[in-house]
Amino acid sequence: MKKIIRCCYCDAILSKDEIGATQKFIHREIKQFMCYSCLAEFVDCTVDELKCQIERFKEEDCGLFK
């Protein structure tokens, strides 16, 4: 059974990409994760900008987004 991980601010269920994004933008060893909306607010950008950057990381074969 897969563990459900939730946003530490709004309690939304997170995807693998949201978990990877929190690790990439905050710190790899972080234990509390954020959804796209909360992370975008935290790093002062839009959700679309955040998702665009994540796509770039995927194209660069970043291990956090596999």
C-alpha positions as CSV (number, residue, x, y, z in Angstrom):
1,M,0.0,0.0,0.0
2,K,1.4,3.4,-1.0
3,K,1.6,6.1,1.7
4,I,-0.5,9.2,1.1
5,I,1.5,12.4,1.5
6,R,-0.4,15.7,2.1
7,C,0.5,19.3,1.9
8,C,1.7,20.6,5.2
9,Y,-0.3,23.9,4.8
10,C,-3.6,23.0,3.1
11,D,-3.8,19.2,3.5
12,A,-4.1,18.4,-0.2
13,I,-3.0,15.0,-1.4
14,L,0.3,15.4,-3.2
15,S,1.7,14.0,-6.5
16,K,5.2,12.8,-7.0
17,D,6.0,16.0,-8.9
18,E,4.8,18.2,-6.0
19,I,7.0,16.2,-3.6
20,G,9.9,16.5,-5.9
21,A,9.3,20.2,-6.4
22,T,9.3,20.9,-2.7
23,Q,12.6,19.0,-2.4
24,K,14.1,20.9,-5.4
25,F,13.0,24.4,-4.4
26,I,13.4,24.1,-0.6
27,H,15.8,21.3,0.4
28,R,16.3,17.7,-0.6
29,E,16.0,16.4,3.0
30,I,12.8,18.2,3.8
31,K,10.1,16.1,5.6
32,Q,7.1,18.3,5.1
33,F,5.9,18.9,1.6
34,M,3.8,21.5,-0.2
35,C,1.2,21.4,-3.0
36,Y,1.8,23.5,-6.2
37,S,-0.3,26.4,-4.9
38,C,1.3,26.6,-1.5
39,L,4.8,26.1,-2.9
40,A,4.3,28.8,-5.6
41,E,3.2,31.2,-2.9
42,F,6.2,30.3,-0.7
43,V,8.7,30.9,-3.6
44,D,6.7,33.9,-4.9
45,C,5.8,32.8,-8.3
46,T,2.7,31.5,-10.1
47,V,1.6,27.8,-10.3
48,D,2.1,28.0,-14.1
49,E,5.7,29.3,-13.7
50,L,6.4,26.5,-11.2
51,K,5.1,23.8,-13.5
52,C,7.1,25.2,-16.4
53,Q,10.2,25.1,-14.3
54,I,9.4,21.5,-13.3
55,E,9.1,20.5,-17.0
56,R,12.6,22.0,-17.6
57,F,14.0,19.9,-14.7
58,K,12.3,16.8,-16.2
59,E,13.9,17.6,-19.6
60,E,17.3,17.9,-17.9
61,D,16.6,14.4,-16.4
62,C,16.6,15.6,-12.7
63,G,16.3,12.6,-10.4
64,L,13.7,14.2,-8.3
65,F,11.1,14.0,-11.1
66,K,11.4,10.4,-12.3
